[in-house]
Amino acid sequence: MGELTSLPFLCFLLVLLLSALSASGQKAILGVNLGTYVSDMPSPTQVVVLLRAQNIRHVRLFDADKAMLVALANTGIQVIVSVPNDQILGIGQSNATAANWVARNIVAHVPATNITAIAVGSEVLTALPNAAPILVNAMQYIHSALVAANLNSKIKVSTPHASSIILDSFPPSQAFFNRTSDPVMVPLLKFLQSTGSYLMLNVYPYYDYMQSNGVIPLDYALFRPLSPNKEAVDSNTLLHYTNVFDAVIDAAYFAMSYLNFTNIPVVVTETGWPSKGDSSEPDATIENADTYNSNLIRHIINNTGTPKRPGMAVSTYIYELYNEDLRPGTTSEKNWGLFESDGTPVYILHLTGSGIILANDTTNQTYCVAKEGSDPKMIQAALDWACGPGKVDCSPLLQGQPCYEPDTVVAHANYAFDTYYHIMGMSSGTCYFDGVATVSTTDPNDIGISGSTFTLEPVTAAECWSAPSQNVVMDHVHFLEVVEGMEPYQIAHILLHRKIRQVMRVHHFTSAIAQDGSAFYSAVSYVYFYCEWPIVQFISMGLCPEFMNQF
C-alpha cells in the first residue's frame, strides 16, 4: 500500500444516494429539492456539477425546466419533475393539454434524463383549494399520457400534501384527514393504489415545534436521544415515538387506514430545518439545522422505519439544495438550504458513522467534552445520566481504576460524555446533555492522531528504539478506519510511526475485535517480537480485560 490520506479534510461531500434495503424489499432513497428563488442562481450545468460532486443521486424540481432536464441527461440522477400549481387548471380540464405537457416535458427527455415521478402541483388542497376538485382529473390525464407513451411503469404520478391536511395527528392512531377533503382524498388514494404510486407528504417538524407553544420539546423535533420517560406514547397502540418526523408519517398511515387504504407507501417530498431566522425564530440556527438534517439522514439510510412500520423504507427529499434569498416571508423562509448559490456549504453535516456518507466535518476526530462555564451541578446530573440510563460503562472512573484521576466532575464527565458520543456513532445531537456538553476537536485525554498523509513501510529495527516513550492514545473508530485492509506489519508501522504507545480507551475495542481482531493482534505481536515491547504497553488491562483475554 502506498500513501494513506485522511479524508475528512477533503472538500465537502454530501452523499444522498441510498441503497439500503428495507424489510419490505424497497430501497430507501434520500434526495434534495431544487428551489430557484435565488438572486445569483447557478446555471443548470453548474447545478449538475454540484449534484454530481456531492453524489446526490435524487432531486426534485418544482417545475419541468427544459434546460435543467437537458443538463441532467446522462447523469443517472433520478428526477421528480413537477406540474406547477398555475398549470393544474388547464391540465385538469383537458386530456389534450395533459398529453401535450407530457410530450413536451417528459417524452422529449427520457430515457436520457432519468425521470421517475411527476408531482402534480404542490400542497394544492391547502394552497390552491379552488383547484382541488380537478386535481385527481389532472393526475389521471397525466397518467393516461404516460400510458400512451409506455412510460407508466417507470414514472409514477402523485401530488405533495402539507401535513396539515391530517387532523388530530397525535396520537397517530387517532389521526384522520380533514373531512372536507374526503371528496378529493378518497378518489386520490384510489388512484395512487391502482397505479402503484405513493402518498407525497411534506413534513416539517420545525413548524410543528414552533406552533406547539412549548408542548413539543426541541429534542423531540430534532431526533435527539430521549430518555424513555420523555418518549411520546400512543395510548391506543402503546407505540413509542422518539421524534416528530415518525409520528407525522404514522399519522398519515393511520389516516389512510381510516379510509380503508393500507398499502400505499409514504414518500416525504419536503423536510428540513432553517439555519437562520428572525428574532421571533430563535431555534432557526445552524446548530439545529445541522442536528436535524444529520440525524434525519442517518434515520433514513438506516431504514429505521416508523413505530407503526418498522424497517419500512421512507424515501425522503431534504428541503433544500440552495438558500433562496428571493423567497418572500420571514428570514427562515430564505434559509433552508444546504448550500449557498456559489456551492459552499451553509454548514457541515455530521454524517460519519452512517456507512455511505462522507463529509469534511472532522467527525472522525471530534470528541464530546463538558462545556466550559457550565454549572457543575448540571454537569454532575448529566454525568449521572450517562453512567445510568445512558448505559456508559463508568467503572474505570471508580477509585483505584485507571481513569479515576483527576478526580473532578469535569474530567469524569469528559470521559462519560465522550464514551456515549462514540457509542452513538458520533451522530449529531448526541453531544448535548442538556446543554452542558460540546463537540471539540481537542481530545480531553490528548488523543494524538492528525489527519496528515504518511507512508507505510515495514518496521525497521531503528524505529523500535527511536519511537518516543510517552503515551499517545487514539480512539478505536478512527484507528479502524486508518488500518482497514492493511497487513499486520503495516498496522505495526502505524503504531510506531504515529507514536502510539498505548491505547487507552480500549473498552471501545470490544466491538472492534470482531471486525479486525486478528489483524490488530498480529500487529501487536509483530511489535512485541521485533521491538521487544511488552504487550501491556499497548493495552491498559484495567480498561479492557475482555481484550486482554484475546491474547
N, C-alpha and C positions, 0 to 999 in steps of 0.2 A: 504494500500500500504506500502511496506517495504522501502528499500533504493532506491534512485534515483541517478544513476551515470551519470555524464556528459560524453557524448560520444565523443566529438571532440578530447579527449586526448587518445583514444584507438588507436590501430595500424591502419595504413593506409588502407582504404578500397576503392576500385575503382569499383563501380557497373556499369558494362557496359551492364546490362540487360535492354532492353527497351520493354515496353509493352503498351505504349500509343497508342491508336487507332487514325488513321488519318481520315480525312473526307472521304477518299476513302475506308475506312474499312481495309486498310492494317496496319500491325504492323511495326512501325519503330524499327529497331534493330541497336545496336551500338556494334561493336566488335573491336578486335585488330589483327594486323598482327604479325606473329611469325617468325622473321628472325633468322638465326642460325650462322651468321658470328661473333661468339663470342669466344674469346680465352678460356674462362672458362665457356663454355655452360653448363647450368644446365641439369641434366638428364631429360628424358621425365616425369618421376614421379614427379620430383621437379617442372617442369613447370606446371603440372596439379595442384599441391598443391598451387602454386601461383595463378593460374587462379581461383581455387575454393575459396581460401581465399579472393580474391578480388571480388568474384561473377561475374567474366567475363564469360558470357554465349555464346559468339560467337567469333570464332577465325578462321583466315585464315592462312593456311600453304602454303609455297612456293613449296611444294613437296607432296609426299604421304608416308612419312616415317613410316615404319611399327611399330617401337617401339613407336612413338608418337601416332599413331592411336590406338594402344593397350592400352596405358596409358589413352587415352581419353574415352575409353569404359566405359559405365555405369555411366557416369558423367552427361549426359544430355546436355553437351556443344555442340552447333551446330558448325559444322566444314565445311569450304570450303577447299577442297584439290586441288592441282594443278598438271597439267602436265608441267614439266619443259620445257623450250624452246628447250633444246637439244634433246627432245624426240618427238617433233612435226613432224619432217620429217618422222620418222618411222611410227608413228600412222596415219599421213595423207595420207600415201601411201598404207596402208594395213588395211583392215577391221579386219583381224585376229589379227593383233598386237594390235589394239584398244580393241578388245574383251578380249585379254589376260590381257591387262593393267587394264581393269575394273574388271575382275575376281580376279586379284591379289591384287588390291589396294582399291576396293570398296566392291564387293560382300563378300570378306573374312572378312570384318569388320562390316558390317551392319547386324542387326539393333543395335548391342551393342554400336557401335560408331555412333553418330548421324550426318552423313554426309548429308549436304543439297545442296551442289553445287560443281561443278568441274570447275575450272578455267583452260582453255586450253591455256597454255603459259602466258606470261606477256609482254604487250606492243610490240607485235610481229610486227605490222606494222612499228614501228619506230626502234625497237631494233634488229629485225631479218627479214628484208624485203624479203630475199630470201625464207623464209618460208610462206610468205603471200599468195601465190597462192594456197597453200594446207591447209591453216588454217581452212577454212569452212569445207573442207573434214574431217579434224581431229575431229572437233566438231560434225559433223554428224555421224561419225563412233563411237565416244564415246557415243553419244545419242542412236544409234541403239543398242549398247551393253547394255545400261540401259533398253531399251525397252524389250530386250530379257530376262533380269533378273527381269522384272516387277518393276523396280525402277524409271522409268522416271517421274512418278507423284510426287515423293518425292525429287528427285535430279535434279537440273537444270544444264544446261551446258551453259557456256558463256566464254568470254575472256576479260581480262582487257586491256583497251586502255590508252595511255598517252593522256592528254587533248590537247596536241599539234597537234593532228590529226584534231582538229577543228580550222579552219581559220576564221579570222575576228570575234573574239569572243565577241567584244563589238562594237556596241550594240548587245546584244544577238540575237535580231530579224534578224540580217543580217548574222548570223554565218552559216557556211557550212563546211562539211568535205572536206579535201584535195581531189581535184578532181581525183588525181592519184590513190586514194584508192577506188574510186567508184566500180571498178570490184570486190573488196572484200567486201566493206561495204554493197552494195545492197543485195547480197545473204546472208551475215551475218545477216543483220537486218530481212530478210525474215525468216531465221532460228529462231532467237530469238522470233519473233512474232508467228510463227507456233507452237513453243514448250512452249510458255508461260514463257519464260525466260526474262532476263533483260540485259541492256547495262551496263557492268562494266567499270567504269571510274576512273582513278587516278587523283585527284585534289590537286594541290599544290600551294595555294596562295603565299607561301613563294617564290617560283621560279618566279611566275608572278610579284610579287613585286620587286624582285631583278633585273629582266630583263627589268623592265619598265623605267629605267633611271629617276626615280622620278615622273613619271606620276601617278602611283598608290600610294596613301597615305598609310602609315603604318597602321593607324587606320582602313582604309577600308579593309586591308588584315587581320586584327586581330579581326574582328567583334566588334571593339569598337564602342560605340554610336556615331553617326554622327548628326550634325545639318542638318536640311532639305536642306540647300543650298550647303552642301557638298556631298549629296547623288548623285549617278550616275543615270542619267535618260536616258532610251532608247527613243530616239526621235520618233521612229516609233510606239511604243506601249504605251508610256508615263508611263511605269512601272518604279518604283523607286528601286534602288539597294543599299543596305547598306553594302554589303560585297562582296568580290571577289568570295567566295565559291558559293553563289547563282547564280551569274552571269555566272559562268562557267557551272553550271548544266543546267541553262536555255538555254545557248548557245547550249548544246548538244540536248536539246529538240527541239529547232528551227532547228538545222542541220538535225535531223531525219525527222522533218516535211517537210523540203525541199525535201527529198527523198520519201515523202508520207507515212511516218511511224509516227503515232501519239499516239499509245497506248503502247509503250514499256517503262517501268519504268527505271530509272537510279539508279544503286547502286554504291556508291563511295567505291571502294576497297582499296584505299590508300589516306590518307590525314594526315597532321600533321605539326609540326614546329620544327626545330632543336634547341637544348638548348645550343649549343656551336659551334663556328665557327672560321675560321682563321681571320687574321687581315682584310682581304677583305670582311668579312661577319659579320659586326658589329651588325646586327639585329638578329643573331642567338644567342639568350640569354635565360637564364632560365625564366626570366620575360615574354618574348614574347611567349615562348613555353607554359608556364602556361596559359597566357592570351588566346592564340589561342585555345588550346585544351579544356580549361574550357568553353569558350564561344561556341565552336563547340558542345560540349556535350549538353549544355543547349539548343542550337538551334535545335539539332536533336530530343532530347527527348520531346521537347515542340511541335513537329510536326508542326513547323512553315511553313515548305514547302518552296517554292520559289515564287517570284512575279508572275511568269507565272502559277505555280500550287500551290497556297496557300493551306496549310493543307495537302498536299500530302506527305506521309512519304518518307524520303530519308535515306535509310539504309546506314550506313557508318562504315568503318573499319579504326581505327586510326593506323597510321604507327609511332611507332611500340611498341611491348612489351618491348624488351630489347635494350639497346645501343649495336651496333655491332662494336666493336673495330677493327675487322679484315676487315671491308669493305674498299675497296680501295677508293682513292679520297681525297677530302678536309676533314677538321676536321668536318664540318657539316654532311657529309655523315655518320659519325660514331656515331652521337649524336641525333638521332630521338626518342630514347626510352623513355618510361615512367619509366622503372626500370633499375637498374644495374643488372649484372648477379647474384649477391647474393640476389636479391629480394628487396633491398632497393630502395625506390622511388628516381628518379633523382630530382624531385621537387614535391611539394604538390599541386595537383589540387584544385582550389577553386570552389567547386561544391554545397555548401549549397544553398538551395532555389530551387534546381532542382527537389525536390519531392522524388526521389527514389535513390539519390546518396548521399553517406556519405564519407567524407574524414577527416583525422586528421589534417586539417589545423587549426583551431580556427576561421573559418569564422563567426561562431555564436557569437564570442567575439572579432570581429575586427571592427575598426572604421576608417573613412576616414578623414584625417586631412591635413592641409596645410603643405607642405614640408618645413622643416627648411632651411633657407638661400635663399628661393625663392624671386624673385623680387616682392615687394609689389604691383607694378602696374599690374603685370601679375596675382597676386592673386586677385586683385580687378576686373580685367577683367573676371576671372573665376567665381568669386562670382556673378558678374552681369549676366553671362550666366546661372548659376544655378538658380538664382531667376527670370530669364526671360524665355528663351527658354527651360531651364531645368525643368521648372514648379514646382520648390520648393516653398512652402508657406513660404515666408520670413517675414511675418507680425510680428512674435514675435521678430524680430530684430529691429523694429521701436522704436524710443524714447518713453519711458514710458511703453514699453512692457517687459515681463519677461526676454527675452534674449538680451536686448539692451546692458547691461553691461556684461563684459567690452567692451567699445566702441572702438574696434580695428579691423582692417581689417582681421587679422589672426583669432581672436575669432569669428567674424561673418562668415568668410569663413569656419571655422571648423563646425559651425552649418549647413551651407548650403551644404557643401561637404558631410558631414556625412548623412544628411537627404536624399540627392539624392542617395547616395550609398545604403541606406537601401530601398528606394523606388524601386530601380532597382534590388532588391533581393541580394545585395552584390556580384553581379556577377563580375568576373574578368574583368578589363578594365573600370569599372565604377567609379573607384577612380583614375583618371588620370589628367583630367583638364589641358591638355596641359603641363603636367609635373610638375605642382606646388602642386600636392596632392600626398599623400602616405597612404598606409594602415598601421594602428597601432593597437597594442593590448592594448594600454592605451587610455581609453576614455577621450577626452578633457574635458568633464563635470564630470569626476571622477565616471563613472558608475562602481559600485562595486559589481559585482557578479562573484564569482570564479567558477571554474568547479569542486569543491570538492564534495564528497559524503556527504549527510546529511540524517538524519532520520526524517520521518514525523510522528508527533503525534498531538493529539488535543491540541489546545492552552490552556495554563494554565493561571490562574489569575496572577501568579508571572511574567510570560513573559510580560504581559501588562505593568508592571511597571519597568521591568529590561531592556527593549529594549532601546537602546541609542536614544538620541534626535536629532542627526544630520541627515540631509537628505542624503540618498544614492539613486541615481537614477539608472534606469535599462531600457534597450531597450526592446520594446514590443516583438520583434521577438524571442529573447531568452526566455523571460518570458513565452510566449505562449507555447514554446516547453517544458519548465520545468513543467508547470501546466496542460498540455493536459490530459484530462481524470480524473483529480483529483476532489475530493469533495470540496465544498466551504471551509470547515474548514481546509482542507489541504493547500489550497491556502493561507488562512489567516495565517496559521502557517509559511509559507514561507515568507510572508510579514513581520512577526515579527522576525522569527528565522534568516533570512538572512539580518535583519536590514534595511529593505526597508521602509522608512517613507514617501517618496514622489516619484511619477512617473512623471519625468519632461517632457520627450518627449511624452506627452500624445496625441499630434496630430497624432502620429502613431497609437493610439488605435482606431481611427475612422474606420479603416478596421478590427481591431481585434474584435470590438464589435459584428460584425455579426458572428464571429466564436465562441467566448467564452464569450459573453457579460453577460449572465445571471449568469454564474459561478463567474465571476470576481465581478459583482455587489453583489452577495451573500457573497463573501469573504470580501469585504469592509464593508458590513453591519454587518457581523459577528464580525469584529474587532471593529466596531463602538459601537455595543451594549455590547460586552463583555469587552472592554477595555476603553469605553467612549472616544475614539479618534474621533474628528470631521473628517468627510469625506474629508474636504478641505485639511487636512494634507497629503492626498494621491494624491489629484488631483490639478494640477495647472490650475485654471479656465481661466487664460488668454491664455493658450495654447490650450485649447480644450473645448470650450463651448458646442460643439456637444456632447461630452462625458458626461458633467455635466447634459445635458438635459435628459440623460437616467435615472437619479435619480428622 
